[in-house]
């Protein structure tokens, strides 16, 4: 993967806007030139190839595992390989790969960005087995249900894991300045400043600003000045420098007609025309373009807090919580014994939290602090960490017991919350369950966190945990409430496992 991106050569094309006079010459330095982009980008093709190979390997492994689990290890020397299931396996593999391609799950525009990539992988997997079920019924082919019951979840898990691995690899390369697409940003100074700043921070988007077009005549306050281009010269500059993305941020002086004209001028060039939406904190799947003649409309699906998806979420919660309580019973017993032997007090700590629609409930945790922790809280208020005006979290809290430090480091103290999930007070994934005192300090917008059940884990858990400021915690929780999906929950669950072992923000 290290060879995904060639080094980007610098170009010598002057920006389209060259101010006149000595004063203007001082504003635009001679070194400010739009960087010429490589004639051919190798990294998208290489990325696509490695994704195809990784997907094929995941599918093949899942089918081999299903064969072994359902029918046992075949005796190759005895010639007892089931030719029927060998053919079925090949057919499933071909169909699965075709569905992954048909859903455009390897589209460069969605790779390593948001949830769409994972949703398309899930959709391709469901389509595969849906088509297989229909074909089996039509041709009267009897395929063992146990075989498919193993192949589906194992294959899906391996596909998602492979995509996560390559996503991390691609993002690490982008942080190093590689595998990025050069973009010229067009619009009023304030909008251009916002987009440029976001592109530099959110490298996962995959774009690198290489020039700007300011349409309102104002000065751009940028610590890293970019070449300035006149809007009239933009098409010619884009072609000569092989710029592959032109981003429209805000309104152009000529309105929609000017955007249309710019699109015409960029035709037959290897350039994307991107309209940067002003809709913030709205996930891509919630936006749908309806191309009505002369009146293109963007529909935004409003959040729904009941219905089939929420029923499915509850079913998943019950099944997962019940399974976890059974499978983790030995861990529960070991931790309970360790708490009892290491300090005086109850094994389970009970605390009142606020859940769905502001209803209070009793949350269960393994006790990780001394018995009089609540009484000693007031004395520690002065030591609270800066940047979080509502949550009280301090590093090296003296109230935490030795076994409590270990449990908190790996989030083992939260395991009894599976009981809260089973009861129905909590969900596996959701906003952090707040204390009543915290809720009393909420602003109106923050109360939207209570429109959905709190979770054992969530975006806050996989994005920094206790290291987050109050504003960041609220932003993540509100983003989850507005944009949650079953696929997103699966991704958060996988990220939680990684976050637990990385131990960042756990104290």
Secondary structure in CASP SS format (residue, H / E / C, confidence):
PFRMAT SS
TARGET T0000
AUTHOR 0000-0000-0000
METHOD secondary structure of the structure
MODEL  1
X C 1.00
X C 1.00
X C 1.00
X C 1.00
X C 1.00
X C 1.00
X C 1.00
X C 1.00
X C 1.00
X C 1.00
X C 1.00
X C 1.00
X E 1.00
X E 1.00
X C 1.00
X C 1.00
X C 1.00
X C 1.00
X C 1.00
X C 1.00
X H 1.00
X H 1.00
X H 1.00
X H 1.00
X H 1.00
X H 1.00
X H 1.00
X C 1.00
X C 1.00
X C 1.00
X C 1.00
X C 1.00
X E 1.00
X E 1.00
X C 1.00
X C 1.00
X C 1.00
X C 1.00
X C 1.00
X C 1.00
X C 1.00
X C 1.00
X H 1.00
X H 1.00
X H 1.00
X H 1.00
X H 1.00
X H 1.00
X H 1.00
X H 1.00
X H 1.00
X H 1.00
X H 1.00
X H 1.00
X H 1.00
X H 1.00
X H 1.00
X H 1.00
X H 1.00
X H 1.00
X H 1.00
X H 1.00
X H 1.00
X H 1.00
X H 1.00
X H 1.00
X H 1.00
X H 1.00
X H 1.00
X H 1.00
X H 1.00
X C 1.00
X C 1.00
X C 1.00
X C 1.00
X C 1.00
X C 1.00
X C 1.00
X C 1.00
X C 1.00
X C 1.00
X C 1.00
X H 1.00
X H 1.00
X H 1.00
X H 1.00
X H 1.00
X H 1.00
X H 1.00
X H 1.00
X H 1.00
X H 1.00
X H 1.00
X H 1.00
X H 1.00
X H 1.00
X H 1.00
X H 1.00
X H 1.00
X H 1.00
X H 1.00
X H 1.00
X C 1.00
X C 1.00
X C 1.00
X C 1.00
X C 1.00
X C 1.00
X C 1.00
X C 1.00
X C 1.00
X C 1.00
X C 1.00
X C 1.00
X C 1.00
X H 1.00
X H 1.00
X H 1.00
X H 1.00
X H 1.00
X H 1.00
X H 1.00
X H 1.00
X H 1.00
X H 1.00
X H 1.00
X H 1.00
X H 1.00
X H 1.00
X H 1.00
X H 1.00
X H 1.00
X H 1.00
X H 1.00
X H 1.00
X H 1.00
X H 1.00
X H 1.00
X C 1.00
X C 1.00
X C 1.00
X C 1.00
X C 1.00
X C 1.00
X H 1.00
X H 1.00
X H 1.00
X H 1.00
X H 1.00
X H 1.00
X H 1.00
X H 1.00
X H 1.00
X H 1.00
X H 1.00
X H 1.00
X H 1.00
X H 1.00
X H 1.00
X H 1.00
X H 1.00
X H 1.00
X H 1.00
X H 1.00
X H 1.00
X H 1.00
X H 1.00
X H 1.00
X H 1.00
X H 1.00
X H 1.00
X H 1.00
X H 1.00
X H 1.00
X H 1.00
X C 1.00
X C 1.00
X C 1.00
X C 1.00
X C 1.00
X E 1.00
X E 1.00
X E 1.00
X E 1.00
X E 1.00
X E 1.00
X E 1.00
X C 1.00
X H 1.00
X H 1.00
X H 1.00
X H 1.00
X H 1.00
X H 1.00
X H 1.00
X H 1.00
X H 1.00
X H 1.00
X H 1.00
X H 1.00
X H 1.00
X C 1.00
X H 1.00
X H 1.00
X H 1.00
X C 1.00
X E 1.00
X E 1.00
X E 1.00
X E 1.00
X E 1.00
X E 1.00
X E 1.00
X E 1.00
X C 1.00
X C 1.00
X C 1.00
X C 1.00
X C 1.00
X C 1.00
X C 1.00
X C 1.00
X C 1.00
X C 1.00
X C 1.00
X C 1.00
X C 1.00
X E 1.00
X C 1.00
X C 1.00
X H 1.00
X H 1.00
X H 1.00
X H 1.00
X H 1.00
X H 1.00
X H 1.00
X H 1.00
X H 1.00
X H 1.00
X C 1.00
X C 1.00
X C 1.00
X C 1.00
X E 1.00
X E 1.00
X E 1.00
X E 1.00
X E 1.00
X C 1.00
X C 1.00
X C 1.00
X C 1.00
X C 1.00
X H 1.00
X H 1.00
X H 1.00
X H 1.00
X H 1.00
X H 1.00
X H 1.00
X H 1.00
X H 1.00
X H 1.00
X H 1.00
X C 1.00
X C 1.00
X C 1.00
X C 1.00
X C 1.00
X C 1.00
X E 1.00
X E 1.00
X E 1.00
X E 1.00
X E 1.00
X C 1.00
X C 1.00
X C 1.00
X C 1.00
X C 1.00
X C 1.00
X C 1.00
X H 1.00
X H 1.00
X H 1.00
X E 1.00
X E 1.00
X E 1.00
X E 1.00
X E 1.00
X E 1.00
X C 1.00
X C 1.00
X E 1.00
X E 1.00
X E 1.00
X E 1.00
X E 1.00
X E 1.00
X C 1.00
X C 1.00
X C 1.00
X C 1.00
X C 1.00
X C 1.00
X C 1.00
X H 1.00
X H 1.00
X H 1.00
X H 1.00
X H 1.00
X H 1.00
X H 1.00
X H 1.00
X H 1.00
X H 1.00
X H 1.00
X H 1.00
X H 1.00
X H 1.00
X H 1.00
X H 1.00
X H 1.00
X H 1.00
X H 1.00
X H 1.00
X C 1.00
X H 1.00
X H 1.00
X H 1.00
X H 1.00
X H 1.00
X H 1.00
X H 1.00
X H 1.00
X H 1.00
X H 1.00
X H 1.00
X H 1.00
X H 1.00
X H 1.00
X C 1.00
X C 1.00
X C 1.00
X C 1.00
X C 1.00
X E 1.00
X E 1.00
X E 1.00
X E 1.00
X E 1.00
X E 1.00
X E 1.00
X C 1.00
X H 1.00
X H 1.00
X H 1.00
X C 1.00
X E 1.00
X E 1.00
X E 1.00
X E 1.00
X E 1.00
X E 1.00
X E 1.00
X C 1.00
X C 1.00
X E 1.00
X C 1.00
X C 1.00
X C 1.00
X C 1.00
X C 1.00
X C 1.00
X C 1.00
X H 1.00
X H 1.00
X H 1.00
X H 1.00
X H 1.00
X H 1.00
X H 1.00
X C 1.00
X C 1.00
X C 1.00
X C 1.00
X C 1.00
X C 1.00
X C 1.00
X C 1.00
X C 1.00
X C 1.00
X C 1.00
X C 1.00
X C 1.00
X C 1.00
X C 1.00
X C 1.00
X E 1.00
X C 1.00
X H 1.00
X H 1.00
X H 1.00
X H 1.00
X H 1.00
X H 1.00
X H 1.00
X H 1.00
X C 1.00
X C 1.00
X H 1.00
X H 1.00
X H 1.00
X C 1.00
X C 1.00
X H 1.00
X H 1.00
X H 1.00
X H 1.00
X H 1.00
X H 1.00
X H 1.00
X C 1.00
X C 1.00
X C 1.00
X E 1.00
X E 1.00
X E 1.00
X C 1.00
X C 1.00
X C 1.00
X C 1.00
X E 1.00
X C 1.00
X H 1.00
X H 1.00
X H 1.00
X H 1.00
X H 1.00
X C 1.00
X C 1.00
X C 1.00
X C 1.00
X H 1.00
X H 1.00
X H 1.00
X H 1.00
X H 1.00
X H 1.00
X H 1.00
X C 1.00
X C 1.00
X C 1.00
X E 1.00
X E 1.00
X E 1.00
X C 1.00
X H 1.00
X H 1.00
X H 1.00
X H 1.00
X C 1.00
X C 1.00
X H 1.00
X H 1.00
X H 1.00
X C 1.00
X C 1.00
X H 1.00
X H 1.00
X H 1.00
X H 1.00
X H 1.00
X H 1.00
X H 1.00
X H 1.00
X H 1.00
X H 1.00
X H 1.00
X H 1.00
X H 1.00
X H 1.00
X C 1.00
X C 1.00
X H 1.00
X H 1.00
X H 1.00
X H 1.00
X H 1.00
X H 1.00
X H 1.00
X H 1.00
X H 1.00
X H 1.00
X H 1.00
X H 1.00
X H 1.00
X H 1.00
X H 1.00
X H 1.00
X H 1.00
X C 1.00
X C 1.00
X C 1.00
X C 1.00
X C 1.00
END
